[in-house]
């Protein structure tokens, strides 16, 4: 079965991500699509296993096989967790809707480490740009600030919200280069400190609910195996 067929025929969840989901879209913004497909169980009985992810077939489209998606979400991968909380859901079948109902099961205090580690890596890249070119890539600086805001609020409330809401105007000012780098640095540092403080009192559980997620995956695999239709070669 071709990778594009898995996406076309076996997608269980599809959403829009990027600036459009974050509430930061402007004229000309791309439409980034993300999805989850469920590879038929019978494909796993072969030597050649189905792919863990597929890029395309459309431009700016990327999909994960359900098991890989769940593995990454349980590890508190920021991109995966945000994908589950997109306000722009384009498709969800019964299995996809159950996956969405599991959103809370993936969340844990580990988000502080994973979001912070990712943010630190992005900040180092921005600092390298400043040293080399005198200025950062302002769009990347905007998105890093957005991530830090999202992480802080998640740790404070236990709820992941990716639309920036009232922060849209100041963030877009950063994208346009209207905020000096020193001001952006100070904002980043303050957000990181606020996230660290929130982590000490967060309502999030210590660990994700791995058993609940695994039960969902096993039931889904079993149902696929019992279906009368078989995957085409």
KOLZAZA-170614 format. One record per residue (C-alpha): residue in three letters; x, y, z. Coordinates in pm, whole numbers, plus 50000, padded with zeros to 5 digits. Layout:
> ALA  X  Y  Z .
...
This chain:
> UNK  50000  50000  50000 .
> UNK  50144  50333  49892 .
> UNK  50201  50595  50164 .
> UNK  49968  50841  49994 .
> UNK  49696  50576  49997 .
> UNK  49729  50540  50373 .
> UNK  49669  50912  50409 .
> UNK  49388  50927  50153 .
> UNK  49196  50619  50271 .
> UNK  49287  50572  50636 .
> UNK  49310  50916  50794 .
> UNK  49121  50931  51125 .
> UNK  49201  51290  51220 .
> UNK  49305  51597  51021 .
> UNK  49354  51955  51128 .
> UNK  49512  52285  51030 .
> UNK  49817  52397  51227 .
> UNK  50066  52682  51202 .
> UNK  49975  53049  51199 .
> UNK  49613  52984  51107 .
> UNK  49555  52766  51414 .
> UNK  49756  53000  51636 .
> UNK  49549  53305  51542 .
> UNK  49855  53465  51380 .
> UNK  49767  53428  51012 .
> UNK  49817  53724  50784 .
> UNK  49760  53769  50412 .
> UNK  49965  53507  50233 .
> UNK  50006  53271  50527 .
> UNK  50045  52906  50432 .
> UNK  49790  52645  50535 .
> UNK  49977  52373  50725 .
> UNK  49781  52051  50749 .
> UNK  49853  51771  50996 .
> UNK  49684  51437  51037 .
> UNK  49679  51091  51189 .
> UNK  49618  50774  50987 .
> UNK  49544  50424  51109 .
> UNK  49739  50169  50908 .
> UNK  49536  49847  50867 .
> UNK  49651  49591  51122 .
> UNK  49723  49333  50853 .
> UNK  50003  49551  50718 .
> UNK  50199  49492  51039 .
> UNK  50206  49116  50972 .
> UNK  50448  49165  50683 .
> UNK  50825  49203  50697 .
> UNK  50791  49552  50553 .
> UNK  50596  49756  50808 .
> UNK  50384  50059  50724 .
> UNK  50553  50399  50759 .
> UNK  50544  50582  51091 .
> UNK  50476  50907  50909 .
> UNK  50399  51037  50561 .
> UNK  50485  51374  50411 .
> UNK  50219  51487  50163 .
> UNK  50059  51410  49927 .
> UNK  49944  51773  49935 .
> UNK  50181  52064  49993 .
> UNK  50236  52155  50360 .
> UNK  50077  51825  50467 .
> UNK  50225  51580  50718 .
> UNK  50066  51277  50887 .
> UNK  50163  51025  51153 .
> UNK  50055  50665  51197 .
> UNK  49841  50640  51510 .
> UNK  50087  50441  51722 .
> UNK  50375  50677  51649 .
> UNK  50152  50975  51717 .
> UNK  50051  50833  52056 .
> UNK  50413  50752  52146 .
> UNK  50520  51109  52078 .
> UNK  50222  51255  52260 .
> UNK  50297  51044  52568 .
> UNK  50649  51190  52562 .
> UNK  50493  51538  52570 .
> UNK  50623  51633  52226 .
> UNK  50511  51997  52186 .
> UNK  50420  51975  51816 .
> UNK  50213  51662  51867 .
> UNK  50028  51790  52172 .
> UNK  49943  52113  51992 .
> UNK  49816  51913  51695 .
> UNK  49561  51749  51926 .
> UNK  49440  52090  52042 .
> UNK  49402  52266  51709 .
> UNK  49084  52475  51694 .
> UNK  49068  52403  51319 .
> UNK  48967  52037  51289 .
> UNK  48895  51944  50928 .
> UNK  48807  51576  50976 .
> UNK  48761  51323  51253 .
> UNK  48592  50984  51221 .
> UNK  48477  50781  51524 .
> UNK  48834  50675  51604 .
> UNK  48962  51028  51557 .
> UNK  48694  51163  51789 .
> UNK  48798  50910  52053 .
> UNK  49158  51022  52010 .
> UNK  49049  51381  52073 .
> UNK  48866  51271  52386 .
> UNK  49199  51132  52510 .
> UNK  49374  51469  52490 .
> UNK  49392  51504  52865 .
> UNK  49545  51157  52904 .
> UNK  49860  51271  52724 .
> UNK  49923  51575  52942 .
> UNK  50162  51562  53236 .
> UNK  50419  51772  53417 .
> UNK  50670  51653  53160 .
> UNK  50548  51934  52935 .
> UNK  50763  52177  53130 .
> UNK  51080  51992  53035 .
> UNK  50988  51922  52674 .
> UNK  50852  52268  52593 .
> UNK  51145  52433  52772 .
> UNK  51404  52216  52597 .
> UNK  51252  52292  52258 .
> UNK  51232  52664  52338 .
> UNK  51595  52676  52451 .
> UNK  51707  52516  52126 .
> UNK  51510  52768  51922 .
> UNK  51642  53057  52127 .
> UNK  52001  52950  52068 .
> UNK  51934  52956  51693 .
> UNK  51790  53307  51719 .
> UNK  52093  53423  51920 .
> UNK  52323  53277  51653 .
> UNK  52134  53473  51389 .
> UNK  52183  53794  51589 .
> UNK  52556  53729  51618 .
> UNK  52589  53648  51247 .
> UNK  52346  53889  51087 .
> UNK  52267  54151  51351 .
> UNK  51905  54044  51385 .
> UNK  51706  53725  51440 .
> UNK  51453  53577  51205 .
> UNK  51164  53773  51344 .
> UNK  50897  53524  51241 .
> UNK  51078  53251  51435 .
> UNK  51109  53484  51733 .
> UNK  50734  53542  51725 .
> UNK  50658  53171  51720 .
> UNK  50899  53103  52005 .
> UNK  50723  53363  52218 .
> UNK  50390  53203  52129 .
> UNK  50518  52863  52239 .
> UNK  50643  53003  52569 .
> UNK  50307  53169  52636 .
> UNK  50127  52843  52558 .
> UNK  50357  52642  52787 .
> UNK  50320  52886  53075 .
> UNK  49941  52889  53052 .
> UNK  49926  52510  53019 .
> UNK  50128  52470  53339 .
> UNK  49911  52725  53516 .
> UNK  49573  52588  53412 .
> UNK  49623  52229  53298 .
> UNK  49461  52324  52965 .
> UNK  49653  52361  52638 .
> UNK  49526  52657  52433 .
> UNK  49715  52736  52115 .
> UNK  49519  53036  51984 .
> UNK  49708  53344  52106 .
> UNK  49396  53553  52158 .
> UNK  49481  53899  52292 .
> UNK  49852  53841  52236 .
> UNK  49804  53856  51857 .
> UNK  49892  54226  51814 .
> UNK  50215  54229  52021 .
> UNK  50330  53903  51863 .
> UNK  50272  54031  51512 .
> UNK  50469  54343  51606 .
> UNK  50762  54112  51684 .
> UNK  50720  53941  51347 .
> UNK  50740  54280  51173 .
> UNK  51063  54363  51357 .
> UNK  50903  54648  51549 .
> UNK  51024  54525  51888 .
> UNK  51397  54552  51960 .
> UNK  51579  54225  52016 .
> UNK  51658  54326  52373 .
> UNK  51285  54359  52440 .
> UNK  51215  54022  52282 .
> UNK  51489  53863  52492 .
> UNK  51344  54011  52810 .
> UNK  50998  53883  52717 .
> UNK  51134  53533  52654 .
> UNK  51321  53530  52984 .
> UNK  51015  53648  53177 .
> UNK  50793  53384  53017 .
> UNK  51045  53109  53097 .
> UNK  51058  53223  53460 .
> UNK  50679  53233  53482 .
> UNK  50660  52881  53337 .
> UNK  50910  52755  53594 .
> UNK  50703  52909  53873 .
> UNK  50384  52761  53730 .
> UNK  50548  52418  53712 .
> UNK  50587  52418  54090 .
> UNK  50211  52446  54140 .
> UNK  50070  52296  53821 .
> UNK  49747  52093  53832 .
> UNK  49891  51857  53571 .
> UNK  49952  51496  53683 .
> UNK  50303  51361  53734 .
> UNK  50266  51111  53450 .
> UNK  50040  51075  53145 .
> UNK  49770  50807  53151 .
> UNK  49965  50555  52946 .
> UNK  49731  50263  53029 .
> UNK  49426  50449  52897 .
> UNK  49605  50537  52574 .
> UNK  49735  50182  52527 .
> UNK  49385  50041  52578 .
> UNK  49259  50272  52304 .
> UNK  49538  50164  52068 .
> UNK  49482  49793  52132 .
> UNK  49107  49819  52077 .
> UNK  49163  50013  51757 .
> UNK  49417  49762  51623 .
> UNK  49188  49470  51712 .
> UNK  48889  49628  51537 .
> UNK  49101  49683  51226 .
> UNK  49216  49320  51227 .
> UNK  48859  49195  51251 .
> UNK  48727  49397  50960 .
> UNK  48636  49191  50659 .
> UNK  48811  49422  50412 .
> UNK  49181  49359  50355 .
> UNK  49440  49617  50248 .
> UNK  49522  49629  49881 .
> UNK  49884  49559  49785 .
